């Protein structure tokens, strides 16, 4: 669906969002929504900054993209620096986003098998940069991280 160069470009935008969140005192996870080769939504985890229970990076990204028609979501790809959780995967399934490209899933793995079973193509870029961001954050903020993933 996309070339490796495209994946690297869009993941870099998601990583920039993750770094923005970290700078704001939040959890370093970022996401972008891409439609036909153009970023139409950006977001990062804002649970800490907004004292929100649902503003994961993917949810913030979808919110920032605004209301779209079903046919628009069907032409989108969601990029996330980390494997989406149950809630964010639910949004992908609800809106029938056909492709999710993740930076890594070594520090956290959401319900990828379930999403694949439901027809979502998942590409794991296994990014050392994404893994490093999360590992450093988790090492320093274990309690906050556990809260974010529902542990």
C-alpha positions in Angstrom: 0.0 0.0 0.0 2.8 2.4 0.9 6.5 2.4 0.1 9.1 2.1 2.9 10.1 5.7 2.4 6.5 6.8 2.9 6.3 4.8 6.1 9.5 6.4 7.4 8.2 9.9 6.6 4.8 9.4 8.3 6.3 7.6 11.3 8.8 10.5 11.7 5.7 12.8 12.0 4.2 10.5 14.7 7.5 10.5 16.5 7.6 14.3 16.5 4.1 14.2 18.1 5.4 11.7 20.7 8.3 14.0 21.5 5.9 17.0 21.8 3.9 15.0 24.4 7.0 14.2 26.3 8.0 17.9 26.4 4.6 18.7 27.8 5.1 16.3 30.6 3.0 13.5 29.1 3.5 10.0 27.8 5.6 9.9 24.6 3.2 8.3 22.1 2.3 10.0 18.9 0.0 9.3 15.9 -0.9 10.7 12.5 -3.8 9.9 10.2 -2.9 9.8 6.5 -5.3 9.9 3.7 -4.1 9.4 0.2 -0.5 10.4 1.0 -1.4 13.5 3.1 -1.5 13.9 6.9 -5.0 14.9 7.8 -4.8 14.5 11.6 -2.0 14.6 14.3 -2.1 13.8 17.9 -0.2 12.6 21.0 -1.1 11.1 24.3 -2.6 13.9 26.5 -3.9 11.9 29.4 -1.6 13.7 31.8 -1.8 17.2 30.3 -5.6 17.2 30.0 -6.3 14.9 33.0 -8.2 12.7 30.5 -9.0 9.1 30.7 -9.3 8.6 26.9 -6.8 10.9 25.2 -4.4 8.3 23.9 -2.4 9.5 20.9 -4.6 7.7 18.4 -7.8 9.1 19.9 -6.3 12.6 19.9 -5.3 12.2 16.3 -8.7 11.0 15.2 -10.3 13.9 17.1 -8.0 16.4 15.5 -8.7 15.0 12.0 -12.4 16.0 12.5 -15.5 14.2 11.3 -14.9 12.2 8.2 -17.2 10.1 6.1 -16.8 6.3 6.2 -15.5 6.3 2.6 -12.7 8.7 3.8 -11.6 6.5 6.7 -11.5 3.6 4.2 -8.7 5.5 2.3 -6.7 6.2 5.5 -3.7 4.7 7.3 -3.1 5.3 11.0 0.5 5.6 12.1 1.3 5.2 15.8 4.6 5.0 17.6 3.3 2.2 19.7 0.9 -0.7 19.1 -2.6 0.6 19.7 -4.5 -0.5 22.9 -7.9 -2.1 23.0 -9.7 1.3 23.0 -7.7 2.7 20.1 -8.0 -0.5 18.2 -11.8 -0.3 18.7 -11.8 3.1 17.0 -9.8 1.7 14.1 -12.4 -1.1 13.8 -15.4 1.2 14.2 -14.2 3.5 11.4 -12.9 0.6 9.3 -9.4 2.1 8.9 -7.7 -0.6 6.7 -4.0 0.0 7.7 -2.2 0.6 10.9 1.5 1.2 10.9 3.2 0.9 14.3 6.6 2.0 15.4 7.0 -0.9 17.8 5.2 -3.4 19.9 8.0 -4.7 22.2 7.1 -2.4 25.1 3.4 -2.9 24.7 1.4 -5.0 22.3 -2.3 -4.3 21.8 -4.9 -6.6 20.2 -3.1 -6.9 16.9 -4.2 -10.4 16.2 -7.8 -9.4 16.7 -7.5 -6.4 14.4 -5.9 -8.6 11.7 -8.7 -11.1 12.1 -11.1 -8.2 11.5 -9.4 -7.2 8.3 -6.9 -4.6 9.4 -3.5 -4.8 7.9 -0.8 -4.1 10.5 2.8 -3.2 9.7 5.3 -3.1 12.5 8.3 -1.0 11.6 10.2 -2.2 14.8 11.7 1.3 15.2 14.6 1.5 17.7 13.8 5.2 18.2 10.2 4.4 19.2 11.3 1.6 21.4 14.0 3.8 23.1 11.5 6.6 23.7 9.1 4.2 25.5 11.8 2.3 27.4 13.3 5.4 28.8 9.9 6.8 29.8 8.8 3.6 31.4 12.0 3.2 33.4 11.5 6.7 34.9 7.6 6.7 35.1 6.5 3.1 35.8 3.4 4.1 37.8 2.2 6.5 35.2 2.8 4.0 32.5 0.9 1.3 34.3 -2.0 3.7 34.7 -2.0 4.4 31.0 -2.2 0.8 30.0 -4.7 -0.1 32.7 -2.5 -2.2 35.0 
